Amino acid sequence: MRNGAMMKLYVRKRGKPLGELDLSDGVTTIGRRPDNDIVLSDRAVSGRHARIELTGGEVTIQDLDSTNGTFVNGRRVTTHSLRDGDMIAIGNYRLGFGRGEVVVQDSGPPTQILRVDRPGMPPGLADEHCTRRIRQLRAAARHAGQAADRPMALRIMSGCNQGRQLDLLGPVTALGEPGQEVVVFLRSGNELSIRQVQGDPGRVRVNDVALEAEAVPLRHNDVIHVGDLRILMVVGADPTDAHTGLWTLE
């Protein structure tokens, strides 16, 4: 390991802190093989997985064509400039990046996401970054909550749950596939919007327009693509519809 720098990586595996590592000028390699500067012993980590380069105070991480990818703040990257507080995910390891005395906050127990592309829409657990973002959105929604009197729902139009309906009752509903595409539906009174919190750009679209960083308002009959799944936004759905199912996740 290299020593003496004020830029650090704070390493955890499955939530357990493993220590902190100093970064120095030049290249630091990360991978499963023992000749890397940072060795991560996990089958999900490639032999030569990624490299971090520190030059002139700038820090960049580069994926080395790894099998399972390198993620920064929940988004898969090829090359990425690191900033304070960034969270790097490599296999089952999480490496928080910081300059000087930085404490990487744990977001607590992971939140749940409805996996609408699986039979029965079972919940899945989000990673730390995704959990933190969803909880921030939930906190903001509780603060700005408004009364609602119009039924709103999502109708699944493709995949194994085609024809089923998801009622949007709470202020925040998260769905997708953890580690891939995850979106949240934000309801404030009779207004609804969608925001992507995880996944590659272009994999979430509304009426064939890719989502950007901000929330996008939704209207009746808008068509939403989350990965390969197609979903229809419905306002005024009949709650007695035979396909209607209710899921609530905190």
Summary of the structure (lengths in Angstrom):
residues: 250
radius of gyration: 20.3
end to end distance: 41.1
largest distance: 65.4
contacts: 757
relative contact order: 0.12
helix: 6%
strand: 44%
